Each structure stands twice: as structure tokens, then as C-alpha cells.
Amino acid sequence: MPSHVTTTRPARPSDAAEHFARKLAFETDCWDVRESLKDGAPDFVLLDVRGSAAYAKAHVPGATSLPHREITSERMAVWPHDMPFVVYCAGPHCNGADRAALKLAELGRPVKIMIGGVTGWADENFPFAISETLEA
């Protein structure tokens, strides 16, 4: 008798490979972001898409504050059109990163979500930055 896990059979390995490759095209994680920021010259822009007060209280070092409600083609014009973006919000209980990723994709911008957001960053015990003033 199959278990609760195998009542629905696992996908064929080729289907699983395609699924997980596509998933990685849409997502990155906190560790990969932190490692990529270490040299100070990342090949992406990290956007904190929460409200500006939350950003000022604590954010991922190197992130730029741009609340998802403020993402427009005019605001994005400061970056090259082919520049990849990584967006994050409060965490798994928040859909702000999804909203930001959708807006960026609709503007033709390459984008990934940092899974876990601030909650994931804290779970990894990575340090936060605090701002008195907001980045543009």
C-alpha cells in the first residue's frame, strides 16, 4: 500500500529536471544573494520592495529601497534595461516580492525573487543594515 507521500507518484526524472531548472530561473535564496554581494560588485540589483519604514528599520545590506507600489518604467529608467533584479519582501507570509516581480516582468525586466525575504535572511543569521535615510 503506498504511503501518503507516494500515493501521487513522483514525476518522471526528466520532468522533475525541467521543473526545478525553471524554478531556479525564477528564484534565488538568501545564501546565494549574500555570497554574490560579498565582492561588492554584484551583477544584479537587489530591491527591498517593502515600505520605506520597514526598510529603514532593517534591510539586507546592499539593497535599494523601492516599494513595489512605486515600481514604474520611469523609476526603473536609472538601470540598464537588461540588468537583472532580485526582489524581496518580509517573507513567506508576504506577497510583495511577487507583486514587484510581476511589475518588473511586465516592464520587460529580468527578475528573480529572493525566497524567504527578510524572514529567511534572519533565519540564516545574516546581518542587517539600518538606515536613517532611504536610498533612491
NULO-178135 format. One record per atom (N, C-alpha, C): residue number from 0; atom name; x, y, z. Coordinates in steps of 0.1 Angstrom, whole numbers, plus 5000, padded with zeros to 4 digits. Example, Ala and Ser with C-alpha at 12.3 -4.5 7.8 and 13.67 -1.06 7.14 Angstrom:
2
num | atomo | xx | yy | zz
0 | N | 5132 | 4943 | 5078 $
0 | CA | 5123 | 4955 | 5078 $
0 | C | 5132 | 4967 | 5078 $
1 | N | 5128 | 4978 | 5071 $
1 | CA | 5137 | 4989 | 5071 $
1 | C | 5129 | 5000 | 5079 $
This chain:
136
num | atomo | xx | yy | zz
0 | N | 5008 | 4988 | 5000 $
0 | CA | 5000 | 5000 | 5000 $
0 | C | 5009 | 5012 | 5000 $
1 | N | 5006 | 5022 | 4991 $
1 | CA | 5015 | 5034 | 4990 $
1 | C | 5013 | 5043 | 5003 $
2 | N | 5023 | 5050 | 5006 $
2 | CA | 5023 | 5060 | 5017 $
2 | C | 5016 | 5072 | 5012 $
3 | N | 5014 | 5081 | 5022 $
3 | CA | 5008 | 5095 | 5018 $
3 | C | 5017 | 5102 | 5008 $
4 | N | 5030 | 5099 | 5009 $
4 | CA | 5040 | 5106 | 5000 $
4 | C | 5039 | 5100 | 4986 $
5 | N | 5037 | 5087 | 4985 $
5 | CA | 5038 | 5081 | 4971 $
5 | C | 5024 | 5077 | 4965 $
6 | N | 5013 | 5081 | 4972 $
6 | CA | 5000 | 5079 | 4966 $
6 | C | 5000 | 5086 | 4953 $
7 | N | 5005 | 5098 | 4952 $
7 | CA | 5007 | 5105 | 4940 $
7 | C | 5022 | 5102 | 4936 $
8 | N | 5023 | 5095 | 4925 $
8 | CA | 5037 | 5091 | 4921 $
8 | C | 5046 | 5103 | 4918 $
9 | N | 5059 | 5102 | 4921 $
9 | CA | 5068 | 5113 | 4918 $
9 | C | 5068 | 5115 | 4902 $
10 | N | 5072 | 5127 | 4899 $
10 | CA | 5073 | 5130 | 4884 $
10 | C | 5084 | 5122 | 4878 $
11 | N | 5084 | 5120 | 4865 $
11 | CA | 5095 | 5114 | 4858 $
11 | C | 5107 | 5123 | 4860 $
12 | N | 5119 | 5117 | 4862 $
12 | CA | 5131 | 5125 | 4864 $
12 | C | 5133 | 5136 | 4854 $
13 | N | 5130 | 5133 | 4841 $
13 | CA | 5132 | 5144 | 4831 $
13 | C | 5122 | 5155 | 4833 $
14 | N | 5110 | 5152 | 4838 $
14 | CA | 5100 | 5163 | 4841 $
14 | C | 5105 | 5170 | 4854 $
15 | N | 5110 | 5163 | 4863 $
15 | CA | 5115 | 5170 | 4875 $
15 | C | 5127 | 5179 | 4872 $
16 | N | 5136 | 5174 | 4864 $
16 | CA | 5147 | 5183 | 4860 $
16 | C | 5142 | 5196 | 4853 $
17 | N | 5133 | 5194 | 4844 $
17 | CA | 5127 | 5206 | 4837 $
17 | C | 5121 | 5216 | 4848 $
18 | N | 5113 | 5210 | 4857 $
18 | CA | 5106 | 5218 | 4867 $
18 | C | 5116 | 5226 | 4876 $
19 | N | 5126 | 5219 | 4881 $
19 | CA | 5135 | 5225 | 4890 $
19 | C | 5144 | 5235 | 4883 $
20 | N | 5148 | 5233 | 4871 $
20 | CA | 5155 | 5242 | 4863 $
20 | C | 5147 | 5255 | 4861 $
21 | N | 5135 | 5254 | 4858 $
21 | CA | 5126 | 5266 | 4856 $
21 | C | 5124 | 5273 | 4869 $
22 | N | 5123 | 5265 | 4880 $
22 | CA | 5121 | 5272 | 4893 $
22 | C | 5133 | 5280 | 4897 $
23 | N | 5145 | 5275 | 4894 $
23 | CA | 5157 | 5283 | 4897 $
23 | C | 5159 | 5295 | 4888 $
24 | N | 5152 | 5295 | 4877 $
24 | CA | 5152 | 5307 | 4868 $
24 | C | 5144 | 5318 | 4874 $
25 | N | 5135 | 5315 | 4883 $
25 | CA | 5126 | 5325 | 4890 $
25 | C | 5130 | 5328 | 4904 $
26 | N | 5138 | 5320 | 4910 $
26 | CA | 5141 | 5322 | 4924 $
26 | C | 5156 | 5321 | 4927 $
27 | N | 5160 | 5328 | 4938 $
27 | CA | 5173 | 5326 | 4944 $
27 | C | 5171 | 5326 | 4959 $
28 | N | 5181 | 5322 | 4966 $
28 | CA | 5179 | 5322 | 4981 $
28 | C | 5189 | 5332 | 4988 $
29 | N | 5187 | 5333 | 5001 $
29 | CA | 5194 | 5343 | 5008 $
29 | C | 5209 | 5340 | 5008 $
30 | N | 5213 | 5328 | 5009 $
30 | CA | 5227 | 5324 | 5009 $
30 | C | 5234 | 5329 | 4996 $
31 | N | 5227 | 5326 | 4984 $
31 | CA | 5233 | 5329 | 4971 $
31 | C | 5234 | 5344 | 4970 $
32 | N | 5224 | 5352 | 4975 $
32 | CA | 5224 | 5366 | 4974 $
32 | C | 5236 | 5372 | 4982 $
33 | N | 5237 | 5367 | 4995 $
33 | CA | 5248 | 5371 | 5004 $
33 | C | 5262 | 5368 | 4997 $
34 | N | 5263 | 5356 | 4992 $
34 | CA | 5276 | 5353 | 4986 $
34 | C | 5279 | 5362 | 4974 $
35 | N | 5269 | 5365 | 4966 $
35 | CA | 5271 | 5373 | 4954 $
35 | C | 5273 | 5388 | 4958 $
36 | N | 5269 | 5392 | 4969 $
36 | CA | 5271 | 5406 | 4973 $
36 | C | 5285 | 5408 | 4980 $
37 | N | 5292 | 5397 | 4984 $
37 | CA | 5304 | 5398 | 4991 $
37 | C | 5315 | 5406 | 4984 $
38 | N | 5316 | 5405 | 4971 $
38 | CA | 5327 | 5412 | 4964 $
38 | C | 5324 | 5427 | 4961 $
39 | N | 5312 | 5431 | 4964 $
39 | CA | 5308 | 5445 | 4963 $
39 | C | 5305 | 5449 | 4949 $
40 | N | 5305 | 5440 | 4939 $
40 | CA | 5301 | 5443 | 4925 $
40 | C | 5292 | 5432 | 4920 $
41 | N | 5280 | 5432 | 4925 $
41 | CA | 5270 | 5421 | 4920 $
41 | C | 5266 | 5424 | 4906 $
42 | N | 5262 | 5414 | 4899 $
42 | CA | 5257 | 5415 | 4886 $
42 | C | 5241 | 5416 | 4885 $
43 | N | 5236 | 5421 | 4896 $
43 | CA | 5221 | 5423 | 4897 $
43 | C | 5219 | 5435 | 4907 $
44 | N | 5206 | 5440 | 4907 $
44 | CA | 5202 | 5450 | 4916 $
44 | C | 5193 | 5443 | 4926 $
45 | N | 5196 | 5445 | 4939 $
45 | CA | 5188 | 5439 | 4950 $
45 | C | 5178 | 5450 | 4954 $
46 | N | 5165 | 5447 | 4953 $
46 | CA | 5155 | 5456 | 4957 $
46 | C | 5147 | 5451 | 4969 $
47 | N | 5146 | 5459 | 4979 $
47 | CA | 5138 | 5457 | 4991 $
47 | C | 5125 | 5464 | 4987 $
48 | N | 5114 | 5456 | 4985 $
48 | CA | 5102 | 5461 | 4980 $
48 | C | 5091 | 5464 | 4991 $
49 | N | 5095 | 5463 | 5003 $
49 | CA | 5086 | 5466 | 5015 $
49 | C | 5085 | 5482 | 5016 $
50 | N | 5077 | 5486 | 5025 $
50 | CA | 5076 | 5500 | 5027 $
50 | C | 5089 | 5506 | 5032 $
51 | N | 5090 | 5520 | 5030 $
51 | CA | 5103 | 5526 | 5034 $
51 | C | 5106 | 5526 | 5049 $
52 | N | 5095 | 5526 | 5058 $
52 | CA | 5098 | 5525 | 5072 $
52 | C | 5104 | 5511 | 5076 $
53 | N | 5099 | 5500 | 5070 $
53 | CA | 5104 | 5487 | 5072 $
53 | C | 5119 | 5486 | 5067 $
54 | N | 5121 | 5492 | 5056 $
54 | CA | 5135 | 5492 | 5051 $
54 | C | 5144 | 5500 | 5060 $
55 | N | 5140 | 5511 | 5065 $
55 | CA | 5149 | 5519 | 5074 $
55 | C | 5152 | 5511 | 5087 $
56 | N | 5142 | 5504 | 5092 $
56 | CA | 5144 | 5496 | 5104 $
56 | C | 5154 | 5485 | 5103 $
57 | N | 5154 | 5478 | 5092 $
57 | CA | 5163 | 5467 | 5089 $
57 | C | 5162 | 5462 | 5075 $
58 | N | 5173 | 5461 | 5068 $
58 | CA | 5172 | 5456 | 5054 $
58 | C | 5185 | 5448 | 5051 $
59 | N | 5185 | 5441 | 5040 $
59 | CA | 5197 | 5434 | 5036 $
59 | C | 5207 | 5444 | 5031 $
60 | N | 5219 | 5443 | 5037 $
60 | CA | 5230 | 5452 | 5032 $
60 | C | 5232 | 5452 | 5017 $
61 | N | 5232 | 5463 | 5011 $
61 | CA | 5234 | 5464 | 4997 $
61 | C | 5221 | 5466 | 4989 $
62 | N | 5210 | 5464 | 4996 $
62 | CA | 5196 | 5465 | 4990 $
62 | C | 5193 | 5480 | 4988 $
63 | N | 5185 | 5482 | 4978 $
63 | CA | 5179 | 5496 | 4975 $
63 | C | 5165 | 5495 | 4978 $
64 | N | 5159 | 5505 | 4985 $
64 | CA | 5145 | 5506 | 4988 $
64 | C | 5137 | 5510 | 4976 $
65 | N | 5128 | 5502 | 4972 $
65 | CA | 5118 | 5506 | 4961 $
65 | C | 5105 | 5498 | 4964 $
66 | N | 5096 | 5504 | 4972 $
66 | CA | 5084 | 5497 | 4975 $
66 | C | 5077 | 5493 | 4962 $
67 | N | 5071 | 5481 | 4962 $
67 | CA | 5065 | 5475 | 4950 $
67 | C | 5055 | 5485 | 4944 $
68 | N | 5048 | 5492 | 4952 $
68 | CA | 5038 | 5502 | 4947 $
68 | C | 5044 | 5513 | 4939 $
69 | N | 5057 | 5515 | 4940 $
69 | CA | 5064 | 5526 | 4934 $
69 | C | 5072 | 5522 | 4921 $
70 | N | 5071 | 5509 | 4918 $
70 | CA | 5078 | 5505 | 4906 $
70 | C | 5071 | 5509 | 4893 $
71 | N | 5078 | 5518 | 4886 $
71 | CA | 5072 | 5523 | 4873 $
71 | C | 5083 | 5523 | 4863 $
72 | N | 5080 | 5524 | 4850 $
72 | CA | 5090 | 5525 | 4840 $
72 | C | 5099 | 5537 | 4842 $
73 | N | 5094 | 5548 | 4847 $
73 | CA | 5102 | 5560 | 4850 $
73 | C | 5112 | 5557 | 4861 $
74 | N | 5108 | 5551 | 4872 $
74 | CA | 5117 | 5547 | 4883 $
74 | C | 5128 | 5538 | 4878 $
75 | N | 5124 | 5528 | 4870 $
75 | CA | 5134 | 5518 | 4866 $
75 | C | 5144 | 5523 | 4855 $
76 | N | 5141 | 5535 | 4850 $
76 | CA | 5150 | 5540 | 4839 $
76 | C | 5164 | 5543 | 4844 $
77 | N | 5167 | 5543 | 4856 $
77 | CA | 5180 | 5546 | 4861 $
77 | C | 5189 | 5534 | 4860 $
78 | N | 5184 | 5522 | 4857 $
78 | CA | 5192 | 5510 | 4855 $
78 | C | 5191 | 5505 | 4840 $
79 | N | 5202 | 5499 | 4835 $
79 | CA | 5201 | 5494 | 4822 $
79 | C | 5190 | 5484 | 4820 $
80 | N | 5184 | 5484 | 4808 $
80 | CA | 5172 | 5476 | 4806 $
80 | C | 5174 | 5461 | 4808 $
81 | N | 5186 | 5456 | 4806 $
81 | CA | 5189 | 5442 | 4807 $
81 | C | 5195 | 5438 | 4821 $
82 | N | 5195 | 5448 | 4830 $
82 | CA | 5200 | 5445 | 4844 $
82 | C | 5191 | 5436 | 4851 $
83 | N | 5195 | 5424 | 4856 $
83 | CA | 5187 | 5416 | 4864 $
83 | C | 5184 | 5422 | 4878 $
84 | N | 5172 | 5419 | 4883 $
84 | CA | 5168 | 5424 | 4896 $
84 | C | 5165 | 5412 | 4905 $
85 | N | 5168 | 5413 | 4918 $
85 | CA | 5164 | 5404 | 4928 $
85 | C | 5155 | 5412 | 4938 $
86 | N | 5143 | 5407 | 4940 $
86 | CA | 5134 | 5414 | 4949 $
86 | C | 5131 | 5405 | 4961 $
87 | N | 5129 | 5412 | 4972 $
87 | CA | 5125 | 5405 | 4984 $
87 | C | 5115 | 5414 | 4992 $
88 | N | 5107 | 5407 | 5001 $
88 | CA | 5098 | 5414 | 5010 $
88 | C | 5100 | 5409 | 5024 $
89 | N | 5089 | 5409 | 5032 $
89 | CA | 5090 | 5404 | 5046 $
89 | C | 5093 | 5389 | 5047 $
90 | N | 5088 | 5381 | 5039 $
90 | CA | 5090 | 5367 | 5040 $
90 | C | 5079 | 5359 | 5033 $
91 | N | 5078 | 5346 | 5037 $
91 | CA | 5069 | 5337 | 5030 $
91 | C | 5054 | 5341 | 5032 $
92 | N | 5051 | 5349 | 5042 $
92 | CA | 5038 | 5353 | 5045 $
92 | C | 5034 | 5366 | 5038 $
93 | N | 5043 | 5371 | 5029 $
93 | CA | 5041 | 5384 | 5022 $
93 | C | 5041 | 5381 | 5007 $
94 | N | 5033 | 5388 | 5000 $
94 | CA | 5033 | 5387 | 4985 $
94 | C | 5039 | 5399 | 4978 $
95 | N | 5045 | 5408 | 4986 $
95 | CA | 5051 | 5420 | 4980 $
95 | C | 5062 | 5417 | 4969 $
96 | N | 5070 | 5407 | 4972 $
96 | CA | 5080 | 5403 | 4962 $
96 | C | 5074 | 5398 | 4949 $
97 | N | 5063 | 5390 | 4951 $
97 | CA | 5056 | 5385 | 4939 $
97 | C | 5050 | 5397 | 4931 $
98 | N | 5044 | 5407 | 4938 $
98 | CA | 5039 | 5418 | 4931 $
98 | C | 5050 | 5426 | 4924 $
99 | N | 5061 | 5428 | 4930 $
99 | CA | 5072 | 5435 | 4924 $
99 | C | 5078 | 5427 | 4912 $
100 | N | 5079 | 5414 | 4914 $
100 | CA | 5084 | 5406 | 4903 $
100 | C | 5075 | 5407 | 4891 $
101 | N | 5062 | 5407 | 4893 $
101 | CA | 5052 | 5408 | 4882 $
101 | C | 5054 | 5421 | 4875 $
102 | N | 5054 | 5432 | 4883 $
102 | CA | 5056 | 5445 | 4877 $
102 | C | 5069 | 5446 | 4869 $
103 | N | 5080 | 5441 | 4874 $
103 | CA | 5092 | 5442 | 4867 $
103 | C | 5092 | 5434 | 4854 $
104 | N | 5086 | 5422 | 4855 $
104 | CA | 5085 | 5413 | 4843 $
104 | C | 5076 | 5420 | 4832 $
105 | N | 5065 | 5426 | 4837 $
105 | CA | 5056 | 5433 | 4827 $
105 | C | 5063 | 5445 | 4821 $
106 | N | 5073 | 5451 | 4828 $
106 | CA | 5081 | 5462 | 4822 $
106 | C | 5093 | 5456 | 4813 $
107 | N | 5093 | 5443 | 4812 $
107 | CA | 5104 | 5437 | 4804 $
107 | C | 5117 | 5435 | 4811 $
108 | N | 5117 | 5436 | 4824 $
108 | CA | 5129 | 5435 | 4832 $
108 | C | 5132 | 5421 | 4837 $
109 | N | 5144 | 5416 | 4836 $
109 | CA | 5147 | 5402 | 4842 $
109 | C | 5146 | 5403 | 4857 $
110 | N | 5140 | 5393 | 4863 $
110 | CA | 5138 | 5394 | 4877 $
110 | C | 5137 | 5380 | 4884 $
111 | N | 5142 | 5379 | 4896 $
111 | CA | 5141 | 5367 | 4905 $
111 | C | 5136 | 5372 | 4918 $
112 | N | 5130 | 5363 | 4925 $
112 | CA | 5126 | 5366 | 4939 $
112 | C | 5136 | 5359 | 4948 $
113 | N | 5140 | 5366 | 4959 $
113 | CA | 5148 | 5360 | 4970 $
113 | C | 5139 | 5353 | 4979 $
114 | N | 5138 | 5340 | 4978 $
114 | CA | 5129 | 5333 | 4987 $
114 | C | 5132 | 5334 | 5001 $
115 | N | 5122 | 5335 | 5009 $
115 | CA | 5124 | 5337 | 5024 $
115 | C | 5124 | 5352 | 5028 $
116 | N | 5128 | 5361 | 5019 $
116 | CA | 5128 | 5375 | 5022 $
116 | C | 5135 | 5378 | 5035 $
117 | N | 5131 | 5388 | 5043 $
117 | CA | 5137 | 5392 | 5055 $
117 | C | 5137 | 5381 | 5065 $
118 | N | 5126 | 5373 | 5065 $
118 | CA | 5125 | 5362 | 5075 $
118 | C | 5136 | 5352 | 5072 $
119 | N | 5138 | 5349 | 5059 $
119 | CA | 5148 | 5339 | 5055 $
119 | C | 5162 | 5344 | 5059 $
120 | N | 5164 | 5357 | 5056 $
120 | CA | 5177 | 5363 | 5060 $
120 | C | 5180 | 5362 | 5075 $
121 | N | 5170 | 5365 | 5083 $
121 | CA | 5171 | 5364 | 5097 $
121 | C | 5174 | 5349 | 5101 $
122 | N | 5166 | 5340 | 5095 $
122 | CA | 5168 | 5326 | 5098 $
122 | C | 5182 | 5321 | 5096 $
123 | N | 5189 | 5327 | 5086 $
123 | CA | 5203 | 5324 | 5083 $
123 | C | 5213 | 5331 | 5092 $
124 | N | 5208 | 5339 | 5101 $
124 | CA | 5216 | 5347 | 5110 $
124 | C | 5226 | 5356 | 5102 $
125 | N | 5221 | 5361 | 5091 $
125 | CA | 5229 | 5371 | 5083 $
125 | C | 5226 | 5385 | 5089 $
126 | N | 5236 | 5394 | 5089 $
126 | CA | 5234 | 5407 | 5095 $
126 | C | 5225 | 5416 | 5086 $
127 | N | 5219 | 5425 | 5093 $
127 | CA | 5210 | 5435 | 5086 $
127 | C | 5217 | 5449 | 5087 $
128 | N | 5213 | 5458 | 5078 $
128 | CA | 5217 | 5472 | 5078 $
128 | C | 5205 | 5480 | 5083 $
129 | N | 5208 | 5491 | 5089 $
129 | CA | 5198 | 5500 | 5093 $
129 | C | 5201 | 5514 | 5087 $
130 | N | 5190 | 5521 | 5083 $
130 | CA | 5192 | 5534 | 5076 $
130 | C | 5184 | 5545 | 5083 $
131 | N | 5191 | 5556 | 5084 $
131 | CA | 5184 | 5568 | 5089 $
131 | C | 5177 | 5575 | 5077 $
132 | N | 5184 | 5574 | 5065 $
132 | CA | 5178 | 5579 | 5053 $
132 | C | 5177 | 5568 | 5043 $
133 | N | 5168 | 5570 | 5034 $
133 | CA | 5165 | 5559 | 5024 $
133 | C | 5173 | 5561 | 5012 $
134 | N | 5176 | 5550 | 5005 $
134 | CA | 5183 | 5550 | 4993 $
134 | C | 5173 | 5553 | 4982 $
135 | N | 5178 | 5559 | 4971 $
135 | CA | 5169 | 5562 | 4960 $
135 | C | 5168 | 5551 | 4950 $
